[in-house]
Amino acid sequence: MWKDLISKLTANRKYSASASPEAISVAENLLNLKFPETLKSLLSEADGIEGEYSLDLIWSLSKIQEANIEFRTYKDFKELYMPFDSLLFFADAGNGNQFAFSILSGEIRKDDIFCWNHEDDSRTWVAPSLERYLEWRLSGRLKLS
């Protein structure tokens, strides 16, 4: 489903091999969070998707783990930004801004996608679902500034 959708939207894409259910489960346990079904199904098809100019449309599972741990534990971030425990980052805009699902009371309850702005620490709604995030990002409707 995901590869078909992305293939319809752009010819500039590169898929990594799929992530196993076991690897996804390990990542969920490491981050103490159940991933949204949409993200799990996408990672099960492709463990990361690279778009035009080698920008990651969706990070690999290992990058999702590493980035989320870093954002939540890096000492200097605690002095500069609001806590990141309320976000599950899964992609970046290539300019320092990050895309994420919102975590409420320890779980992801909605499919909405937000953009965290690294310059002003704002968290802005950008799409109602992972599917729309991909469609809008690849069509240019989602502005990356």
GULUM-774261 format. One record per residue (C-alpha): chain; x, z, y. Coordinates in steps of 0.2 Angstrom, whole numbers, padded with zeros to 4 digits. Each point is the difference from the previous one (the first is absolute). Layout:
<rs>
- A,X,Z,Y
...
</rs>
This chain:
<rs>
- A,0000,0000,0000
- A,0013,0005,0013
- A,0012,-0014,-0004
- A,-0014,-0012,0002
- A,-0006,0007,0016
- A,0018,0000,0008
- A,0003,-0018,-0007
- A,-0015,-0006,0009
- A,0006,0008,0016
- A,0018,-0005,0001
- A,0013,-0011,-0009
- A,0013,0012,0006
- A,0000,0014,-0013
- A,0011,0007,-0014
- A,-0007,0011,-0013
- A,0010,0013,-0009
- A,-0004,0004,-0019
- A,-0014,0012,-0002
- A,0001,0019,0000
- A,-0005,0008,-0016
- A,-0014,0013,-0001
- A,0012,0013,-0005
- A,0011,-0003,0015
- A,-0015,0001,0012
- A,-0004,0016,-0008
- A,0017,0007,0003
- A,-0001,-0005,0018
- A,-0017,0008,0002
- A,0007,0016,-0008
- A,0016,0000,0011
- A,-0011,-0002,0016
- A,-0013,0012,-0007
- A,-0014,-0013,0004
- A,-0011,-0012,-0009
- A,0003,-0018,0007
- A,-0016,-0010,0005
- A,-0006,-0011,-0014
- A,0004,-0016,0011
- A,0018,0005,0002
- A,0002,0004,-0019
- A,-0008,-0017,-0005
- A,0011,-0009,0013
- A,0016,0008,-0007
- A,-0005,-0004,-0017
- A,0000,-0018,0004
- A,0015,0000,0011
- A,0012,0014,0004
- A,0003,-0005,0018
- A,-0005,-0016,0009
- A,0012,-0008,0012
- A,-0007,-0011,0014
- A,0007,-0012,0013
- A,0017,0004,0007
- A,0003,0012,-0015
- A,-0012,0013,0007
- A,-0008,0011,-0012
- A,-0019,-0002,0000
- A,-0001,0014,-0014
- A,0015,0011,-0004
- A,0006,0002,-0018
- A,-0005,0016,-0009
- A,0017,0007,0002
- A,0000,-0003,0019
- A,-0017,0008,0002
- A,0007,0015,-0009
- A,0016,0001,0010
- A,-0007,-0004,0017
- A,-0014,0013,-0002
- A,0012,0014,-0006
- A,0012,-0004,0015
- A,-0014,0000,0013
- A,-0007,0016,-0007
- A,0017,0009,-0002
- A,0012,-0007,0013
- A,0004,0015,0011
- A,0002,-0010,0016
- A,-0017,-0008,-0002
- A,-0008,0017,0000
- A,0006,0003,0018
- A,-0005,-0018,0006
- A,-0016,-0003,-0008
- A,-0017,0007,-0007
- A,0001,0004,-0018
- A,-0001,-0015,-0012
- A,-0009,0009,-0014
- A,-0016,-0009,0005
- A,0007,-0017,-0003
- A,0005,-0010,-0015
- A,0011,-0014,0006
- A,0000,-0016,-0010
- A,0007,-0013,0012
- A,0008,-0003,0017
- A,-0002,-0012,0014
- A,0019,-0004,0002
- A,0001,0008,0017
- A,0000,0019,-0005
- A,-0018,0001,-0002
- A,-0008,0005,-0017
- A,-0016,-0004,-0009
- A,-0009,0014,-0010
- A,-0015,0007,-0008
- A,-0007,0016,0008
- A,0001,0016,-0011
- A,-0014,0013,0004
- A,0001,0017,-0009
- A,0013,-0006,-0012
- A,-0009,-0016,-0006
- A,-0003,-0017,0006
- A,-0019,-0002,0002
- A,-0002,-0016,0009
- A,0009,-0017,-0001
- A,0003,-0001,0019
- A,0017,-0006,0005
- A,0009,0008,0015
- A,0016,-0005,0009
- A,0012,0014,0006
- A,0009,-0005,0016
- A,0018,0007,-0001
- A,0002,-0001,0019
- A,-0015,0011,0005
- A,-0005,0008,-0017
- A,-0017,-0007,0001
- A,-0010,-0004,-0015
- A,-0012,-0014,0003
- A,-0013,-0007,-0012
- A,0004,-0019,-0004
- A,-0011,-0005,-0015
- A,-0014,0007,-0011
- A,0008,-0004,-0016
- A,0017,-0006,-0008
- A,-0008,-0017,-0003
- A,-0005,-0002,0019
- A,0018,0007,0005
- A,0008,-0015,-0010
- A,-0013,-0013,0006
- A,0002,0006,0018
- A,0019,0002,0000
- A,0003,-0017,-0008
- A,-0013,-0008,0012
- A,0008,0008,0016
- A,-0016,0009,0004
- A,0010,0017,-0003
- A,0012,0001,0014
- A,0017,0008,-0005
- A,0005,0006,0018
</rs>
